[in-house]
Amino acid sequence: MNYSIIRYVLGTVLKFESLFLLLPVFVGVIYGERSAWSFLVVALMCLGAGGLLSFRKPKSYVFYALEGFVSVSLSWVVLSLFGALPFWVSREIPSFTDAVFEAVSGFTTTGASILSDVEALSHCCLFWRSFTHWIGGMGVLVFVLAVFPMRGGQTMFLMKAESPGPSVEKLVPRVRTTATILYGVYTIMTFVEIILLYATGMSLFDSVTLSMGTAGTGGFGVLNDSVGSYAPHLQVIITVFMILFGINFNIYYLLLRKKPGAVLRSEELRAYLGIIAASGLLIAWNIRKIFPDPLEALRHSFFQVASIITTTGYSTVDFNVWPQFSTGILVLLMFVGACAGSTGGGMKVSRIVIMIKNMMKEIFLINHPHGVRKIKLDGRTVERETLRSIHTFVVSYALIYVVSMLLISLDNFDFTTNFTAVAATINNIGPGLSMVGPAANFGIFSAFSKYVLIFDMLAGRLELLPMVVLFAPITWKRR
């Protein structure tokens, strides 16, 4: 394994994080908050540590899948640990474990929180929580590739290890150009949402923080009731953008290239929008007694459906008290997730579509043993390598899920709490049900359980395998 390139990547990531930490410093200065100093101190620490790690150039810039997976997983661990320090140094989150949980939840765009009173935080800490969503949404290494040229032709392994979905394709021949296009679309969409929210009555600070949370499909709010206090039209704007950020970003590139035909052929997009429409209408019908006004029922229904399927995690109401039919749909949406190549988490719609097609293929072969049938998506044959990776993902997902549930059950909470806590973290959702519902938080868990859920958040954001590879003993054996 090329340890020198891993060290160099970690150093580069830390230097970029030192720059990211300067933004909350400016926010703290604007609002006259003492907590700004903690961000400045940690920024200097990141700069120093990053400089030491990247001072010596790598012996070789060539790296492959193993180096890519280890670099990405270690980068996210180090990024989260340093990102937690401002919360802890400022004493706004006194427990280091809680600070790490909050930072990991931010960077992985989960939105699960240990805080019972969000509004007690300073503006610079609130900004940092939301900004970590924006950084983690598209991926910090995708950002590095977009602005920092790395040598060697294998940088695609970094993007594949960090980007969500069963497969990652280059939009253009150069990986750096692909990363630049992705971040360009991501940034423009974020600014459009900020402008729309601010122009229609939301304060500038709230517009910026909520837009960053929506863009990263994270869900950290700046109010204790998440988005419930805002006017209905603002909730509608957020709903629309949650859905937009849950779409594969390749779709936007195709639209920019004026290829609407390719967009219309996207089976994943049609399935994604169809699931949202069907779920929203079914839940609106089911909660009609809670919200007699049909428009209000539709607004809350589609907001929660968009929030859960895109794994954003905002809420307008406490859906924990909705009828079982509605909460059952929302739990199922937690597992479905958004589109591959979006900022959302979950299993991804494309995987679900391919697995259903694979099941139909098996049924066909049972009835026609000598028949030949290929699995196709968007008119293209799904390669055996993609099917193998999906099977590996599903097995890893099930194993991590079951083990995590058993481990956190040592805290002796009810089954619904444990089941949805793992679902909310491994799928990067945020709120679950029962004791971790939208009106509650994850502060009830022991330190041990919090670290289990921290692992789940990181594993879920990185599509499981990078974190599994990091902790596999064979990875660190000398070759």
Secondary structure, 3 states (H helix, E strand, C coil): CCHHHHHHHHHHHHHHHHHHCHHHHHHHHHCCCCCHHHHHHHHHHHHHHHHHHHCCCCCCCCCCHHHHHHHHHHHHHHHHHHHHHHHHHCCCCCCHHHHHHHHHHHHCCCCCCCCCCHHHCCHHHHHHHHHHHHHHHHCHHHHHHHHCCCCCCCCHHHHHHHCCCCCCCCCCCCHHHHHHHHHHHHHHHHHHHHHHHHHCCCCHHHHHHHHHHHHCCCCCCCCCCCCCCCCHHHHHHHHHHHHHHCCCHHHHHHHHCCCHHHHHCCHHHHHHHHHHHHHHHHHHHHCCCCCCCHHHHHHHHHHHHHHHHCCCCCCCCCHHHCCHHHHHHHHHHHHHCCCCCCCCCCCCHHHHHHHHHHHHHHHHHHHCCCCCCCCEECCEECCHHHHHHHHHHHHHHHHHHHHHHHHHHHHCCCHHHHHHHHHHHHCCCCCCCHHHCCCCCHHHCCHHHHHHHHHHHHHHHCCCHHHHHHHCHHHHCCC
